[in-house]
Amino acid sequence: MATSHVLYYRPMCPFCRKVLTYMESKGIELELKDLTNDEEARAELERVGGKAQVPCLFIDGKPMYESDDIIAYLAKTFA
């Protein structure tokens, strides 16, 4: 069974840009949820993750925060 990945982000967040730039450079495509105008996604992030901090990568529904941790996970998982 495939692992599900969803990245919650805000386009103007420098840490989110760092993760998105890395993904683009490696050709990694994940489901993206932009919190800028998506109150439902923001509420979901806060409900499941406990906070509205971005970037947040949900891996099978479990939140991972911190851009460096997310990039390290992506490098290992999508190598």
C-alpha atoms as a printed R data frame, in Angstrom:
   type eleno elety resid chain resno       x      y      z
1  ATOM     1    CA   MET     A     1   0.000  0.000  0.000
2  ATOM     2    CA   ALA     A     2   1.373  3.410 -0.965
3  ATOM     3    CA   THR     A     3   2.151  5.999  1.667
4  ATOM     4    CA   SER     A     4   0.035  9.146  1.443
5  ATOM     5    CA   HIS     A     5   1.717 12.550  1.517
6  ATOM     6    CA   VAL     A     6   0.105 16.002  1.793
7  ATOM     7    CA   LEU     A     7   2.126 19.190  2.186
8  ATOM     8    CA   TYR     A     8   0.435 22.124  3.915
9  ATOM     9    CA   TYR     A     9   2.093 25.426  3.046
10 ATOM    10    CA   ARG     A    10   1.789 29.167  2.500
11 ATOM    11    CA   PRO     A    11   3.372 30.574 -0.690
12 ATOM    12    CA   MET     A    12   4.967 33.562  1.071
13 ATOM    13    CA   CYS     A    13   6.585 31.494  3.851
14 ATOM    14    CA   PRO     A    14  10.366 31.246  3.269
15 ATOM    15    CA   PHE     A    15  10.535 27.799  4.894
16 ATOM    16    CA   CYS     A    16   7.710 26.568  2.662
17 ATOM    17    CA   ARG     A    17   9.496 28.004 -0.391
18 ATOM    18    CA   LYS     A    18  12.609 26.071  0.639
19 ATOM    19    CA   VAL     A    19  10.671 22.785  0.679
20 ATOM    20    CA   LEU     A    20   8.801 23.559 -2.558
21 ATOM    21    CA   THR     A    21  12.034 24.555 -4.326
22 ATOM    22    CA   TYR     A    22  13.646 21.292 -3.240
23 ATOM    23    CA   MET     A    23  10.634 19.289 -4.460
24 ATOM    24    CA   GLU     A    24  10.696 21.081 -7.806
25 ATOM    25    CA   SER     A    25  14.441 20.488 -8.250
26 ATOM    26    CA   LYS     A    26  13.973 16.748 -7.632
27 ATOM    27    CA   GLY     A    27  10.729 16.346 -9.583
28 ATOM    28    CA   ILE     A    28   8.776 15.357 -6.464
29 ATOM    29    CA   GLU     A    29   5.030 15.855 -6.811
30 ATOM    30    CA   LEU     A    30   2.814 15.655 -3.748
31 ATOM    31    CA   GLU     A    31  -0.678 16.807 -2.906
32 ATOM    32    CA   LEU     A    32  -0.401 20.441 -1.823
33 ATOM    33    CA   LYS     A    33  -2.737 22.432  0.398
34 ATOM    34    CA   ASP     A    34  -2.236 26.193  0.316
35 ATOM    35    CA   LEU     A    35  -3.529 27.664  3.577
36 ATOM    36    CA   THR     A    36  -3.696 31.213  2.197
37 ATOM    37    CA   ASN     A    37  -7.363 31.029  1.204
38 ATOM    38    CA   ASP     A    38  -8.330 27.534  2.372
39 ATOM    39    CA   GLU     A    39  -9.862 27.789  5.834
40 ATOM    40    CA   GLU     A    40 -10.881 24.123  5.707
41 ATOM    41    CA   ALA     A    41  -7.267 23.015  5.159
42 ATOM    42    CA   ARG     A    42  -6.069 25.336  7.935
43 ATOM    43    CA   ALA     A    43  -8.658 23.928 10.338
44 ATOM    44    CA   GLU     A    44  -7.702 20.377  9.356
45 ATOM    45    CA   LEU     A    45  -3.999 21.115  9.945
46 ATOM    46    CA   GLU     A    46  -4.742 22.628 13.337
47 ATOM    47    CA   ARG     A    47  -7.102 19.806 14.326
48 ATOM    48    CA   VAL     A    48  -4.767 16.953 13.327
49 ATOM    49    CA   GLY     A    49  -1.380 18.569 13.895
50 ATOM    50    CA   GLY     A    50  -2.299 20.607 16.937
51 ATOM    51    CA   LYS     A    51  -1.030 23.868 15.412
52 ATOM    52    CA   ALA     A    52  -1.275 25.840 12.179
53 ATOM    53    CA   GLN     A    53   2.500 25.890 11.586
54 ATOM    54    CA   VAL     A    54   3.760 25.470  8.030
55 ATOM    55    CA   PRO     A    55   5.349 23.792  6.261
56 ATOM    56    CA   CYS     A    56   3.790 20.594  7.523
57 ATOM    57    CA   LEU     A    57   4.016 17.304  5.679
58 ATOM    58    CA   PHE     A    58   1.351 14.774  6.583
59 ATOM    59    CA   ILE     A    59   2.708 11.258  6.122
60 ATOM    60    CA   ASP     A    60  -0.187  8.798  6.331
61 ATOM    61    CA   GLY     A    61  -2.016 11.397  8.416
62 ATOM    62    CA   LYS     A    62   0.848 12.077 10.848
63 ATOM    63    CA   PRO     A    63   2.334 15.598 10.842
64 ATOM    64    CA   MET     A    64   6.013 16.400 10.283
65 ATOM    65    CA   TYR     A    65   7.118 19.988 10.823
66 ATOM    66    CA   GLU     A    66  10.406 21.821 10.149
67 ATOM    67    CA   SER     A    67  11.589 22.378  6.595
68 ATOM    68    CA   ASP     A    68  14.953 20.643  7.106
69 ATOM    69    CA   ASP     A    69  13.266 17.525  8.522
70 ATOM    70    CA   ILE     A    70  10.785 17.469  5.638
71 ATOM    71    CA   ILE     A    71  13.565 17.828  3.051
72 ATOM    72    CA   ALA     A    72  15.603 15.059  4.719
73 ATOM    73    CA   TYR     A    73  12.528 12.790  4.674
74 ATOM    74    CA   LEU     A    74  11.819 13.573  1.010
75 ATOM    75    CA   ALA     A    75  15.483 12.970  0.064
76 ATOM    76    CA   LYS     A    76  15.402  9.554  1.745
77 ATOM    77    CA   THR     A    77  11.935  8.540  0.550
78 ATOM    78    CA   PHE     A    78  12.063  9.782 -3.053
79 ATOM    79    CA   ALA     A    79  15.753  9.136 -3.779
